[in-house]
Amino acid sequence: MGDNTVFSISWILLHLLAVVMLATARRRDSLLLLVAAGIGLYIVLSAAWSVAVTESLVHGAMAAGNIAVAYLLAMEKTPGQIVRLFLRVLLVLTIAGLAAAAVGYGQVLDYDPHARENFLGGERLRGFFPHNIMAGFYGAIGLALALTLLRGLRRASAAALFALWVLLTGSATGLALKLLAAAAVPAARLLVPRVSGTALLVVAGPAGLALGLLTWHVWEPMVQLLGRDPTMTGRTVLWEWGMDAIAERPVGGWGFNAYFHSGYGAEPSLYVPEFNNYEIAHFHNSFIQTAVDLGIVGLLILLAVLSCATCWAYLYVRGADRRTGMALLMVMVIFAVASPTEFLFFNYNQFAMFALFTIFFALARARRGPHRDSDNALGSPRRRRHRSLR
């Protein structure tokens, strides 16, 4: 394991810079700043009852810093500028990963203890993402952003690039999310402008429940047909451990990022054979992990942020910049689908968490007092007509 001194120093400097920027920021929203500070403070305070105090304090401060930077970005950029920035970042990382693999840079290859190949028959790639699952996850998000934000040849080229990248990662999660993005974008374009959020919930709620029950019954034969492990490489076993851990400390949890940095977290690694030669770092489920770390209180905060951001993105499509709103909505849909099988929130060093809070604060600001530019959520009908003609 390499020395992470440079990494740690970089984080400290970035957070110190964030404090300076907060103190000197020209644009402020007192209510949203209070929300950001309150969530960050709760994460840090979890060290008071943590089973790994130092881990909770240090990593909690990092998570709070991420939330603060997300708030700052949302104060300076419009939702449209933010989502296009995300697309550019993902494009650069994907192209860089492909280029590095082409010249034989071994660090972009993914280590897989099961020695599985990617979907094109070669070694799995992770590029400059943490591992191949996250590489596939962000590839699917990039595909959704390309399909919603770009047009013509640029859209076709970027979409093809992200689709290829997902195949090269060999991530089943990434592949499923890629197919979801390809199907959800045209469906959302058809439904969202015509169907109110309330009407959609009335229809989608029962339909989602029925789909969940169907998936539960056909899960094992379906994954076996795809040549995959029915336990999702030990995830279902881990989730049982996680539910037991939540039951032991239901209100405040075990402390942020503490469970697997204590003696309690060593046991799952001994009894989940799918994680052989792999040190388990989390429960591979955002909701279970958040409840373990921060209790039911933290879980309710997460659900509130996810729900608000998704609803506001839906309303943004219907009342403002349709292209930007559709991109934001697709990101939230992918977050919602991936969260039960991946640890995305609350994570101190996960871009998905930063993106979630940036979207949350940006959309909240747009609803409370939008920027005066082409991305104006409350722009006049005349301005919206002019945009639609361009």
C-alpha positions, 0 to 999 in steps of 0.5 A: 500500500502506497504512502498517502501523505501527498493525498492527505496534504492536498485534502487539507490544503483544499479544505483550508482554501474552502474555509477562506472562500466561504469567508470571502464569498460574494454570493451567499444564501444563509439558509443553504449555508446553514443546511450545509454547516448543519449536515457537516457538523453532524457528521463530524460530531459523530466522532463523539460516539464513534467506535473509531474516534480518529477515523470519524473525526478526520474523515468526517472533517473531509466529508464536511469540507466536500459539502462546503465546497459543493455549496460554494460551487452552487453559489457561483455556478448555475445548474447548467454550468455545473452539469456541463462541468461534470460532463467535461470532467468525465470526458477528460478522465475517460479519454485519459484512461483509454490513452493510458491503457493504449500506451501500456500504463499498468495503473489503469488496469483493475485488480480483480481477485477473481481474474474476470475479463471485461465484456470485450474479452480483455483485462478490466480497466479502471482508468483513473477511477478507484476501481472498475465498478466506479469506472463503469458507474461514471461511464454510464453517467457520462453517457446520460449527460452526453445524450441529454446535453450534446447534439449531432456528431458531438453527442454521437461521438461522446456517447460511443466513447462512454459506451465503449468505456463501460464495456472495457471496465467489465462492470456488470453494474456499469453495463446495467446503468448504461442500458438504463441511461439509453432507455431512460433518456428517450422515455423521460423526454417523452413523459416528463414534459407531459406528466406532472410529478404527482401523476407520475408518482401515482403510476410509478409507485405501484409499477416500481413495487411490482417490478421489485417483486418480479425482480426478487422472484426471478433474480437467481435464474436471471443472474445465473443466465448472465454468468454472475453470482446470485449474491452479487459477489457477496453483497447480499451477505454483507447487507445482512451484516449491515442490518444487524449492525444498524439494529445494535446502534439504530439512532446515531450509528457507529460513527462516520467511517468507523465500523470497518476501522474497528474490530467489529469490521474485521468479522465480515471479511472472515465470513464472506468468501467472495471477498477473499484477498480483499479487505472489506471497506464498506457494505456496498450499499449507500443506505445501509452504510449511511445508517451504520455510520450515522444512524437513522438520523443520517439516513433520513438526511440522505433520503431528504437530500436525494428526494429534494434534488430529484423532485427539483430536477423534475420540476426544472425540466418542466419549468425552466431549461429542459436540456439541463433539467433532463441531464440533472434528472438522469444523474439523479435516476442513476444515483437512485438505481446504483445506491442500493448496490454501491457505496456512494453517500455519505462518503468522504472521498466520493465524487458522487457525494460531491455531485449530489450536494452540488446538484442539491444546493444549485437547484435549491438556489435556483428555486430560491433566487436563480442566477440571471443568465441563460440558465434562469429557472424563473426566466421570462417566457420570452427568454425561454422561447428564444432559447428553444429557437436557438 
